[in-house]
Amino acid sequence: MSAPVTGSRVGRLTDLPVLLVAVVWGSSYLAAKGVTTQGTVPAVLVLRFAVVVPVLVAAGWRRLRALSAVQLRGAGLLGLILAGIFLLETYGLVRTSATNAGLIISLTMVFTPLAESRVRGTGLPRSFLAAAGLSVLGVALLTQGAGFSAPTGGDLLMLAAAAARTVHVLAMSRMESVRGADALSLTTVQLGGAVVVFAALVALPGTGSPPWEAAAGFGTGDWLGLLYLSAFCTLFAFFVQMWAVRRTSPSRVSLLLGTEPVWAAAVGIAVGGDRLGPLSLLGAALVLAGTAWGRSVADRGRAAPAAPAATAAVAPEEERERA
């Protein structure tokens, strides 16, 4: 008889796809800066999302039709939040440095466990707070080589994006309306709803170039960058995020996604020609150490409630629900 899959093992099996999301999101700063300007933000977002939505609809049409009206409304609400995240991040990215953007958006890994504990009415272990603090310190050191300028309007937009990411992660894990629904269908509805928001903004005067004008100015490299943003940084990333928060916890997912600045630095070195000094290398090590520590604390927290249940001979159905 095979050994049972423990909560710790499930968490570790879920970590790798989420870590890959952190990698592609880390690389997205360089890709987005290459194809987006101040006057093309909504247009590029329309193109970025519209590339993948028809593929998703065609691939999951039967399951998409199986969604109830309540599930559609719930996924549509998540799509509105998602649209807000991308607008805040993209406008913020073109108005500030990649260094500031990476540092500020990483605060999601602190906001999420704090918000989750507030919603649940439970306290956070001091060790978890220390792990999160270590990761934030690491991000600060990682970006110290390029310098941290005075806050700008773009910095404030990135701060708002970090808060919006927290809302999105918590909503995915707690909304009753989307529980039990197919993850691919929910992702499709979310992205489709975001496209509607971006298209509506493009139709307003003063929001910049329409998508066809932005596309007409694209070269081969721009199109490759856009396809990368669509397929990996959008479709893959948010599908995995929704899948992961259902298997582990929002705090664990956000802590893993907090390694994003490390991967952004790695892409900058390998592709952009950046160089890291000793402080930046130390910062990268602290981020990795802090996230690993925080995941171990999360594992212990999830395993603790199950221990009394084992001695109380809980019914198999209840054990499966807890896992």
Protein Blocks (a to p, Z undefined) as FASTA:
>chain_A
ZZdddfklmmmmmmmmmmmmmmmmmmmmmmmmmmpcfklmmmmmmmmmmmmmmmmmmmmm
mmmmmpcfklmmmmmmmmmmmmmmmmmmmmmmmmmcfklmmmmmmmmmmmmmmmmmmmno
pacdfklmmmmmmmmmmmmmmmmmnopadddfklmmmmmmmmmmmmmmmmmmmmmklgoi
afklmmmmmmmmmmmmmmmmmmpghiapcfklmmmmpcfklmmmmmmmmmmmmmmmmmmm
mmmmmmmcfklmmmmmmmmmmmmmmmmmmmnopacdfklmmmmmmmmmmmmmmmmmmmmm
mmmmmmmmmmnopafklmmmmZZ
